[in-house]
């Protein structure tokens, strides 16, 4: 449901293992101070940032103490589910943006719709705000974002006489990639099953992975818009030697690019660190640009990964929880978090905060066109079996696009409605 490959290069995913919940039994003291219990995820903040934020928060709010517990992504879905069903839930929980709907469906989250204005909801990133809502109510407050960009070899671009700053459209991207695809160099390494990239191309065309009507979800890969997105993916994928039957993890695309024969990959910026770790000779030779859109005035659509902050319905201190969220997602600490962790801030108006970080700056441009996967608990069942990957491979190996799309759409429909 949630991915991360950020500046530190770590990959974080959701798994299913039950862990014990913490108890807020000590959350009120005899001196009238209240302790807000908070779960933040591993690598969400650094130790230094956590200490600085906590000290500042407690100074500004002398009646509130903050107790932050760092959680592991492995097993967090089950752990949060157990906490929401208990009487000892923490006051604030960080959740993957695409996880919020399944937690909201259970009735275990506090509706924060009436706090949107107070929490600067006017320009939240849509890729965080939309999956943070469920059935018209806002449960998740955008925290930070990450998305894919193009990582490219500056030396190979220079050798081919290409200025990456001038690549603003898909057509220009294809032209540049074609020119790079010579002399033993792959213009781009794009595996056949990078379905998040495909989703972006489909969104660019005005399509979607699935649509809802009358409370029922249906796969939408067989629409004209989605088929055009797949056609562009096929065109781009053919400009390299990426495998048609696997995704970016098999083999790890950073390792492929580290071999020195690849000019571009689509990745979160943290992939550059992995590439350099594998091949130190590429240090200083990697840079970034946003995935191009159909026209020069709009960048390409991207899947927005990242986190929202939620308040359990059983939270002992909901008002103090909102105060905590307001500070952490406010201007001051969003800007500091973005710089410290190379994240995209939660609001479009704060994008300038990462102007000095080339990878994060490229992400911020794309984040303005960010989307999330279909906002329904049933989407988890789709990702579990992922017929989108099979569809992509079928098309790239010669299958009829319309026929394969119709089959995949049927599989998505079945999975979504069985998993809801």
Secondary structure, DSSP 8 states (H G I E B T S, - for coil): ----B-TT--B-------------TTSB-TTS-EEEEEEEETTTS-HHHHHHHHHHHHHH-TTEEEEEEEE-STTHHHHHHHHHTSS---SEEEEEGGGHHHHHHTT-B---GGGTTTTTGGGB-HHHHTTTEETTEE--EEEEEE--EEEEEHHHHHHTT--GGG--BHHHHHHHHHHHS-TT-BS----TT-HHHHHHHHHHTT--SEEEETTEEEE-TTSHHHHHHHHHHHHHHTTS---SSS-TBTTBHHHHHHTS-BSEEEE-THHHHHHHHH-GGGTT-EEEE---BSSTTS---EE-EEEEEE-BTT-S-HHHHHHHHHHHTSHHHHHHHHHHHT-B-SBGGGGGGGTT-HHHHHHHHHHTTEE-S-SSTTHHHHHHH-HHHHHHHHHHTT--HHHHHHHHHHHHHHHHHHH-
